[in-house]
Amino acid sequence: MLNGKRIVLIISGGIAAYKSLDLIRRLRERGARVIPVMTKGAQQFITPLAVGALSTEKVFTELFDREAEQDVGHIRLARDNDLILIAPATADLMAKMAHGIADDLATAVLLATDKPVLVAPAMNPKMWDNAATQRNIAQLQADGIHFVGPERGEMAESGEAGLGRMSEPLNIVAAVENFISRETDFSSAEEQKASLTGRRVVITSGPTHEPIDPVRYIANRSSGKQGHAIAAAAARAGATVALISGPVNLPDPEGVQTVHVESASEMLQAVKDALPADVAIMAAAVADWRIASESDQKIKKDATGAPPALSLTENPDILATIGHHDTLRPLLLVGFAAETQNLEANARSKLQRKRADWIVANDVSPETGIMGGDHNMVRIVSKTGIEDWPHMGKSEVAERLVTRIADFLSKPTP
Ligand code: C5P
């Protein structure tokens, strides 16, 4: 997949640098050549010796290195590659990039490059949330810099939880592969780009987690693969995409504004915040119920040994709320119906009840392997009829759905 690709990997100074060692291995396993550049800060966390051994390449560390300048030079380093990947990217490095500062080798390479740059940020959640960091990120996005992560989780050093953890190496590799295959497939992407240009699309994806107490929750087996694939396909087709994602083990799709939520109530709020839009695609497996009164302390076993009685209450139905909304309902509202029986009848009744335009119905009986798997077999149910699609990959379902949406928007007939 990455055969023959040259990736300049810039490692800056954060504790997540230890994951970059594994990242180098994973990229090389897939055939990439990894040319490492380390900042001074990075060398406080991992050694050039380890990075050199794993990459089997010279490790570049100094801007004014006579030997390296004669041999490669920062300009060649900046240009002679398919992609520059920064992992981990600290708040400081991103701030320098946003302002065009070039006071060491890494920042000089970044200022001199005309190649795509993919950034995997890693920092304390408070640093990520800081208005200055958010300003810099917005600037970098406007400059065409691509991002993978950060993810939500516990920080290695402080144990604090929040957004700021570097994406796992395999997620970064997936983003690199996705990016490189998209660049290689540039002509077909360009062809498609016209189709949703200027359109805004809101997509929900993944499961929701409904808390029982601070450590336990109710969840389902949705992986988010289908919703995320649709978000990526819509972005490739030129749409401005907001993806509202429940907790999933997937990288944020390239070129998509991703909002991470946990519960159905949070998802509904995030969807409302992301609307209005031309199209909304509700692919998330939203929990139908939540715990009626979430405990704010961990529920303990009591002396009687009697299990706690958990009483449930109904969650808001996001699709139905938007379907019946006076001002927020988009031009085209697409729902999903995961069923284990009476597929068609259930899809039809959802279409009506939730005031959706189309329902993408699939059979999720365990023997189909659809839930959590990479393939899907769907029927598109609309007011006017049913289309059966053959068994295909979830990314192909996504591409087809996006093409169908683009057709619909170009000549709006139901
Ligand atoms: O009724 P059911 O949950 O099977 O309907 C599935 C469709 O409704 C999906 O599009 C799903 O995203 C949406 N849904 C929702 N909010 C809920 C439950 C389902 O948006 N609380």
Residues whose N, C-alpha, C, O or C-beta is under 5 A from the ligand:
A	BS01	C5P	M282 A283 A284 A285 V286 A287 D288 N315 P316 D317 I318 L319 G335 F336 A337 A338
